[in-house]
Amino acid sequence: MKENKLVEIWGDVVVIRSLILAISFSSFSTMGAFFLAPADDKTKQLFFGLVGALIGFIVSSVVIKPKRVITDAVEANEQHLTQQGVNDE
């Protein structure tokens, strides 16, 4: 079984491979868009870089799927009680 290496960042545990992929997507798209902007117009460079960062974020969101499942505590408790055979009656 393949073991994922984990790292904690700002109180959240992430898979290091996914983190590196997301940073790479964002960096390359941001810098690529920045260098596509006209060199004499600083405002366009800023906006091109921001659009590149947004594109990198979207690509990361599509390519890297979440690895955790979040359930509602009330719903989980109801399912547990149903499995135990306890009714609300």
N, C-alpha and C positions, 0 to 999 in steps of 0.2 A: 504494500500500500504506500502511495506517495504521501510523504509528510510535508505539510505546508509550514513554512517558517513564519512565525507571527511576530509583530512588533506593536508596541503600544504608543500611540500618538494622541496627545490631548485627551487622555482617558478613554480612548477607543482602541480596540485591538483589531488590527488589519493584517491581511496576508501580504507579506513583503513583495511578492511578485506582482500582485494587483496594484500595489502602491507605486512601484517602479513603472509599470505600464501606464498608469494614469498620469504620472508626472511627465513621462516621455511624450505621450499624446499631446498634453497641454503645452509643453515646452516647444515641441516642433511646430505645432500649428500656430502658436503665438509668434514665434520668431519668423516663421515662414511668411505669415501675413504681414508682419512688421516690415520685412525686407521687400515685399511687393509694393509697399506704399512709395509715393514719390519722395526722394531724398531731401528735397528742398521744403517740404511742407510737414512741419512737426505735428500739426493737428491731425492730419491724415494718418501719420505714422501711429499716433496714439489710438485712433479709432480702428485702424486696421489691426493693431495688436490686440485690442479688446475683443474685436470680432473673432480673431484667431483663438483667443483664450476661450471664448464661448463655444466655438466649434470643437476645441479640444475637450471641453467639459461634456458636450453632447456625445462625442465619440466615446469618451470614457464611460459615460452612463449606459450607452448601448452595448458596448463590448464587455464591460466588467459587470457581472450580475451580483447582487447581494448574496451573501452566504448565510444569513441568519433568517429565522422565522420569528415573527412577532405575533403573539396571540394576546387577546384581551383577557385580563384576569377574571372577569365575571363570566365570560364565555367558557374559559378553561375550567372554572369551578363548576359551572352547570354541566359541562361534559363529564367531569369527574363524578358528580353526583348521579348523573344518568347511568354511567357505567357501574356505579355501586348499587343501583336499584333503588335510590331514594327519590321519592316523588315530592312535589310541592304541596300536595293535598293535605 
